[in-house]
Amino acid sequence: MGKQSINEIKVLLQEDKLSDAEIMLLQSDTRKGVQQLIKTYEKRKRNEAALVQAYEEMCTYERKCYQVGKKLVAGIDEAGRGPLAGPVVAAAVILPVDFKLLGLNDSKQLNEAKREEYFEVIREKAISYGISIIDSQTIDQINILEATKLAMKNALLQLNPYPQHVLIDAVKLDDLPYSSEAIIKGDAKSISIAAASVLAKVTRDRLMKEIHNEFPMYDFRSNMGYGTREHMVNLVQYGPSPYHRKSFAPVKENIK
């Protein structure tokens, strides 16, 4: 390897076109620019290794199923149990055995751009997925827990083929025609549940932005229906919208 310019080395490092032996040679290059490039490269490699390790750990539940012949594993999660307004949304997704999306995690740990990016990848790569939306009127009629369970079951019914096993974030679902398990904080422990959490959250966030255009005074595009200080001030001033959950105490108190 002849002596190359710093820009040439930068491109080679970015494109991972240098062997371990060539990297070792560069480590003895006395140019400050090269040493900075090496530091940046090594940091990137450490971050990539950490992502791989985290991803492998999040595949643990799925691999246990694969080992006993259950290849169709569905993950289920919801978005919107806690807000004062808007629907609760649940998603179910079956990922292929060889699915890989480094960085996929609980949707709340991802920024909006990443969620949108992963949303499209998951929809494209999934064997099957389903998304169910339960509106605020139904939430008021049957309560938020039952509405969440209904959304989850409806999302499952959309899957084709049906799953052989279901991994659910925290909520226990009864009377399913296949085996299932509820995992506390499952969206950070199972890749299938994490994928479902992204589908559910992106879908709900998009809906809340549409609702914002109808009722901009509540700033739904920012608070997504959660009881922020500004939201509460405007709830007191204007009263609840048709999208508010009137069975929730902070909303009920402001019905005029």
C-alpha positions, -999 to +999 in steps of 0.1 A: +000+000+000+017+032-012+014+064+006-020+078-002-036+112+003-058+118+034-088+122+012-081+088-005-077+071+028-110+087+041-129+073+011-113+038+016-122+038+053-158+050+047-163+022+021-146-005+042-121-013+015-090-017+036-079-050+051-069-054+088-033-054+077-037-021+059-055-006+089-025-016+111-002+002+087-022+033+088-021+033+126+016+040+123+011+069+098+023+100+117+000+124+098-026+139+122-053+138+096-048+100+092-048+094+129-081+113+132-096+092+104-085+061+122-101+072+154-133+080+136-132+046+118-126+027+150-155+045+168-178+036+139-167+000+141-173-001+178-208+014+173-216-012+146-204-040+168-227-028+196-256-026+172-250-062+161-248-074+197-280-056+207-298-069+176-287-105+183-299-102+219-333-090+206-336-121+184-335-144+215-373-150+218-377-155+180-348-180+178-363-201+206-394-205+185-374-212+153-355-240+171-387-259+178-400-255+143-422-224+147-410-201+119-441-178+118-436-157+149-457-125+153-448-096+174-476-073+187-474-038+202-496-008+207-493+030+206-515+054+224-527+039+256-518+069+277-529+100+257-560+120+265-570+122+228-568+102+197-571+064+189-552+035+203-533+017+175-520-018+175-498-036+150-489-072+145-460-083+122-444-116+111-408-111+101-388-135+079-363-157+097-334-140+080-348-104+087-321-080+097-324-043+105-296-031+127-307-002+150-343-014+152-355-009+188-385+002+208-401+030+187-399+054+216-361+051+214-359+061+178-362+096+163-390+104+139-368+101+107-356+066+118-391+055+126-404+066+092-374+049+075-379+016+094-417+017+089-412+014+051-385-013+055-406-034+078-437-032+056-416-042+026-398-071+042-425-085+065-441-118+056-473-102+068-485-074+090-517-059+103-526-026+118-558-019+138-572+015+149-597+019+178-612+053+181-617+074+212-655+067+213-649+030+215-622+036+242-648+055+262-673+027+258-652-003+267-622+013+286-586+017+273-573-018+284-601-036+265-597-013+236-560-021+235-568-058+235-594-054+208-569-035+186-543-062+192-567-091+183-579-072+152-543-067+140-536-104+145-567-113+124-552-094+095-521-116+093-519-141+064-505-166+070-516-169+107-487-170+132-476-202+150-466-182+181-472-146+193-450-123+213-469-095+230-456-064+246-468-067+283-505-074+276-519-109+281-544-119+254-568-148+261-585-172+237-559-170+209-558-200+186-520-202+188-494-201+216-484-167+230-464-150+257-465-115+272-431-099+276-426-070+299-409-042+280-410-065+250-405-037+225-369-035+238-364-073+241-379-088+209-372-077+173-407-087+163-424-066+190-400-037+182-411-039+146-447-038+156-441-008+179-427+011+149-457+002+127-481+012+155-464+045+164-458+058+129-495+050+120-508+068+151-485+098+148-496+103+112-533+102+123-526+127+151-511+151+126-542+148+104-564+155+135-542+185+143-552+201+110-589+198+121-582+211+156-549+230+156-556+247+190-546+215+209-513+211+190-518+174+185-490+173+159-465+180+188-481+163+218-498+134+200-527+137+224-506+135+256-515+158+285-487+184+281-490+217+299-500+235+267-526+208+258-542+211+293-544+249+291-562+246+257-584+218+270-596+241+298-601+270+273-618+252+245-632+221+261-627+186+246-627+179+208-646+149+194-612+131+195-607+135+232-613+105+255-642+117+276-638+088+301-603+100+311-605+122+342-586+153+329-609+154+299-641+146+319-634+175+342-634+199+313-666+189+296-688+220+294 
